[in-house]
Amino acid sequence: MIPDSQIHTPVLLKEILEVFDPQEGEVYIDATINGGGHARTIAQKIGDEGKVIGIDWDREIIDELRIKNQELGIKNIELACGNYVEVTKIAEKFGITRVNGILFDLGFSSHHIEKSGRGFSFQRDEPLDMRYSPAQNALTAATIVNTWSAKELEKIFREYGEERYARQIARAIVQNRTQKKIIRTGELVRILLRRVPPRTTRIHPATRVFQALRIAVNSELENIKTALDDAVSLLLPGGKLAVISFHSLEDRIVKDFFKEKKEILRALTKKPIRASEKANAWAARLKETKENPRARSARLRAAEKIRPTAQ
């Protein structure tokens, strides 16, 4: 048994277990393993005859999890460093061609904010990087900020960040970089604080711009659709696909995908399940959002494969 203190606090864990209902001997893929909390809990349920394949694009996360799993004596989780758009290829490397369930926990993790030092947080002064996989991705946030045109910057801030002041921000960045390259998060934040009017909401003025840059650097939205397509082909009939998203852009892609694939997928969630919902579970969910701040914006959609994928 894995001690509770050793398990990363995963988002919407109870709901994920209800969707999957993992049984002895089954096979699952955690396509974005992050801290490993979902994967380790599922691994306990499926026993030694089952298997979880855990994937992450960030080599540091995989290396840390490999050490932790060895310390905990976990033998039914296989780890792979890679992009989830290649989920089928990665599964095949472990001799897996069909699975009972696949989980996508989208976006960045607490590791990226607290340990990576790559500029994911506007609350830390770090190099403006934002790559999940520096070894496999040459494009950094600093490159975007210092070389893209004002029109290109405005486009990503508006489309990926849903930032209403996208044009003003883009112009301010271009103006400031002519005097000095913007290479650290603190420098970018200072520009944003001068340009973005104080908001009536609680979010920091840099929130939407940092989101947009992270999405652009890692091609996040393009990758989601590709990965979901690939994942469906891996599912057994009756297999479940669960996706946790953290903003409306991701959720819209998942919603549209389930609708597009309605001939082979049956949606299990008419509306996304959120950590803030269900009054009778209010206290438990409040506790979850305190233990894991990401849970506040988390939303879960799930679907069941109802017939084989056409070859």
N, C-alpha and C positions, 0 to 999 in steps of 0.2 A: 504493500500500500504506500502511495506517495504522500508524505506529510503535507497538510494544507499550507503550511508556511513556505513550502518549496514551490508552490504552484502560482505562476503569474496570474494576476486577476484578469480573466478574459471578459470581454464584452458580451452581454446577452447569452451567457453560458447555458442557463436553464432552458431558454427558448431553443437554442441550437440542439440540445439533447432531446427536447420534445419533437423537433423536426426529424432528426436522424433516427432516434430510438435505436442506438447501436447495440448489436447482438454479438454473442461469442462467434469468433471466426470471420467476421466481416472485414472488408477493406475500405479504408477512407483516405481521402487526400485533403490535407490542409494546405491550400495553394499559397497562403500568405501566413506562414506559421508564427512570425513575430516572436512574442515571448513564450509561446508553446503551451499556453494554458488550455486552449481548446483541444489541441492534439493529445496532450497527456491525459486529459479527462476521458476522451474517447478511447484512448489506448487502454485505460483501465477497464472500460466496459467490454471491449472486444476480446480481451485475454491474449494469451500467448499465441493462439492459433490465428489471431487476426493481425492486421497490419495497418499502420498509418504512415503515409508518405508526407513528410513535411517539406515544403518548398519556401525558399525566400531568396530574393535577389541580392540581399545584403550578406556578403561573406562573413562579416563580423557577427551577425546574428546566428548564422549557421554554426560557426566555430564555437560560440558561447553555448548554444544548445547542445552540441555534441558532447562537450565537457559535462554539462549539467545532467544530461540523460545518462551518461556513464556513471556519474556519482550516485544517481538515484537508482541505478540498476535497471533502467528501461531498455528492453530489447526489441520491442515490437513497433518502434518508430524509426523509419529510415529518413535520413536528411539529405537534401539536395540543394545546392546553390544554383539558382536559375530564375529566369523570368517566367511568371505563370502563363504567359502566352504559349509556352512550350510544354504545357502540362502533360499532353499525351506522350511526347517524346521522353520526358522525364520519367513518367510511369513505366514506359516500356523498358527503360534501363534497369528497372527492378523486377522485370518479368510480369508486370501488371498490365492487362489490357481491358479489364472491366472492374468497376468499383461500385460500392453501395452508396457512397455519398461524397460530395466535394464541397468544401467550405472556402469562400473568399471573404477575408476580413480586410477590406480595402483601406487605402491611405497609409499614413505613416504611423509608427509605433512610438511608445515611450522611449525606446532605445534611441531612436533617431533624434529625439529632443534632448535627452539627458546624457547620452554617451557618445554619440557619433562625432560631435564637433564639426558638423557639416552645414550649419546655418539653417536648420529647419525651423528654429524658434526665433521670433522677433524679440524675445526677452533675454536673449544671450548674444553677446558680441563675438561672432565667429566668422570664419571665411564664408563668403556667399557662394555656396556649393550646391547643396540640395539634391545631390545624386544618391539614389539608393544603392547603386553599384558603380563606384568610381572606376573599377577595372574594366567595365563593359560599356561605359557611357562617357563620351568626351564632352558632352554639352553641360555646362554649369550655369547656375543662376547668374553668376558674375558675367559670363559671356553674353547672356541674353540682355542683361541690364546695360552693358557697356557697348554692345555692337548692333543691337536690333534698332530699327527705325522707330520714331515716335508712333507711327501708324501701326506697326507690328506690336509694339508694347501695349498700345491702347486696345488692340484687338484681344490679346490674351487676358488683360486685366478685366475687360468687359465680359468676355465669353467664359473664361475659366474662373474668374473671381467674382463675377456679377457685381463689379465695382462701379458705382454710379459716377465717380469722379475719375474714371479711367483716362480721359483725355488730359485733364489737368495734371494728373500724376505722371503720365508718359512725357509730357512736355517738360515737367520739372526735372525728371531724371535725365533727359537729354541735355538740358541746360546745365545741370550740375556736373555731368560727366565730362563736359568740355574743359572744365577747370581741373578736375581730378577724377581718376577712375574710381568707381564705386566697387570696392572689393570685400567689404565686411557688412554684416547684417546691421550693425549699429549705425553705419553711415547711411544705409538705405532708410532705416527707421527715422532718422532725423529729418531726412527729406520729406518723408510721408507725413510726419507730425506737423511740418510747416505748411504742407499743401492741403491735407485732408481736413475739412471742418470737423469740429467735435461732434461725435455722433450722439443721437438720442438713445441708441441701444448701448449695451454693455461691451460690445466687441471693440477690440483695440483697432485704431485706424490702419494698422499694418496687416490685419488678419487676411483680408481678401487679396491683397497684392501678393503676400507670401504664399497663399493657396494657389494662386494663378501661376506663379513662378515654379512651384513644386510640380504642378500638373504638367506644365510645358516641358520642364527638364526631363521628366520621366515618362512622357507620352502616356500619362495615366488613362485618360478617357479613351484613346484609341485602343489601348491594350485590353481594357475591360471587355469590349465587345468581342474581340478576337479570342480572348481567353474563354469566355462563356460558350462560344461556338465550339471550341475545342473540347471543353469540359463535358458538354452534353453527349458527345460521341463516346465518352468513356463510361458513362453511367449505364448500369444494368437497368432493364425495365423494372420499375418500382424504386429505382435509386433516387436519391434526393440531392438537389442543388440548393445551397444556402448562401446568400450574399449579404454581408453587413456593409452598409455604406455610411458615409458621414456627411454628405452634403447633397443638395438637390440634383446636381449635375450627374453624380454617380447613380443616384436612385432612379432618375429618369431613364438612364441607359438600361438598367436592370429591368425596370417595369416594361419598357418597350420591347426588350428582348423576350421576356416571358410571353408577351402578347403575340409577338411575331412567330414564336415557336409553339403556339397553342395546339397544333396538331400532334406534337410529341411531348409537350410539357403541360401538366396541370398545376396551376398556381395554388399553393397552399396558404397564401396570405393575400387576401383581397386588398388590404392596405398594409403598408409596412408596419411591423411591430417596433415600438420605440421604448427605450428604457424609462421614459417619463409617463407611460400610459398605465391603464388599469388601476383604478382607485383602490381596489382591495389589496393590491400589491404595492401600494405607495411607499410604505416604510422600507420594504426590501429594496425597491428600486432607488430610493433616496440613498440608502446605504451603498448600493452599487456605484452610483454616480460620484459619491464621495471617495470611494476606494479607487475608482478608475474614472478620471475626468472625461476620457474619450466617450464614455457611455452616454453622456448628456446628449450628444448629437447622433448617436448610433441608431440606425434603422435596419431592420431585417426583412428581407423578402426570401421566400423559399418556393420551390416547385418540385414536383415529382414527375419522373419520366414515365409516360404511360404506354409508349410503344417504341420499338427499336428505331434507331436512326437509319434513314435511307443510306444505302452504300453508294 
